[in-house]
Amino acid sequence: MIVARKKIDDFARYYGFHYDCIDIDALVRDFCIDMARGLRGENSSLAMIPSYLSPVSAIPRGKTVVALDAGGTNLRASLVRFDEEGNPVPLKTQRGTMPGTQGRLSAEEFYDAIARAAAPCFEDAGKITEMGFCFSYQMEITEDGDGIPAVFSKEVDAPEVLGKSLGTGLRNALAKLGITAPERIVFLNDTTATLLSGLAQIPHRCIDKTRDDGKIAPDRIGVAGGDTMGFILGTGLNTAYPETSIPKINFESKEKPQIVVTESGSYAHRWRGPLDREFDSKTAVPGIYTLEKASSGAYLGNLALLILKRAIQEKVIQFEKSDEILRMESLQTRDLNEFLHRPLALEGRLGSLFSAHEKDVIAQICYLTSIITERAALLSAGLIAGTMEHMGAGFDPLRPFRIAVEGTTYVRYHHMRESIEGHLHRLLCRRTPRYYIIAPVEQASLFGAAVAAVSG
């Protein structure tokens, strides 16, 4: 493997996808520059979308709200109560199929299905005055917290819903069932929900000893503990954080920041090699989501397949059934992940192509794909570090910065979590100690919707 390792490293550097090709200081600096340009409304690869939603100043103990989560193929509705510690506790949860994934629906049919899913949450619950709705599709958030869907993905077919108020449609559908809609319905996307869920779930770890009552003191964004951001690495990639200045909408508030969704999967980083550009040209949306295409679960499998094919064509890697990989049209990330977790099992879409005597080749493929993983992890860590640099966060030992994470690629993909956390520590702590907590949050979209319902 010594000779093969050098050969694979040289191959990866030649085609520009080796992680050691990335200037990590420039990566963080460039991301900060693009964030600032996006906030000013200037040309930027980052949309920096205002949510018109602030982090909660305090989670009300004993409060009960309705939370809805619409994303992917599933629709969930839950009655959520915040206990005496501020933890979200689901009292009853309804699960169903996302409306529009089983065939085209009219707008009325779409909202009727959501209202039916939510209806049991209002039974015997008393008066519900707040509802949070995590809607994981591209939408514009209005100043009054309503949502205007722009486009559906994930096979949802309900074109009449697009361009119109989600709040109006939902209120009308609930009224048909004899349910008075809550006075406040807040719409948000899944990245904002992850951030808000982190406020409720990640430990604060900071008691202010100067207070007479010995309680946790609020930090500069009004939340006990440290500043918090949301980071998603699953099928897609995105980040959200609280912002004090958004010039493009004339927003300025240090006392009550507004959550901004960066749309960081679209970040146009400068370390794209020829195979990245070739891969991008074959995707459904060439030229955008360039960082997501190097990092997220929707793309890692097929990107690795393209790179592996080139390695075979250039005889960097050779084995008995090389031609079968060259004939493969696609490779799901889950199939690649299965192979990386148990490469010598000789099972699955990839593992079954090898014989027991080809352990050296299996090791070479694991080594090559590890380079792809490390680059994805470094790019992801760069987004988090860049956000912290932009915020000036993570310097207070008593109020560590909280990074709330959601996504199966982060949690389950082979060595992704360890790599991201290792690169992040290196990026942040090379020159001075930084204090942060990074942790996955449970049921982020659902619990985040609940927190949004009580957010100011």
JOBELCOR-V154564 format. One record per helix or strand. SS is the DSSP state (h for helix, s for strand). FROM is the first residue (numbers start at 1). TO is the last residue. Records with the same first field share a line. If there is no record, write none. Layout:
SS = FROM-TO + FROM-TO
//
This chain:
h = 2-14 + 19-21 + 24-40 + 107-122 + 159-161 + 166-176 + 190-201 + 247-249 + 264-266 + 274-281 + 292-295 + 300-313 + 322-327 + 333-341 + 343-345 + 348-351 + 359-391 + 408-412 + 416-429 + 444-453
s = 49-50 + 64-71 + 74-82 + 88-97 + 130-135 + 138-141 + 147-151 + 165-165 + 184-188 + 218-218 + 224-224 + 228-233 + 237-243 + 245-246 + 251-252 + 258-261 + 401-406 + 436-440
//
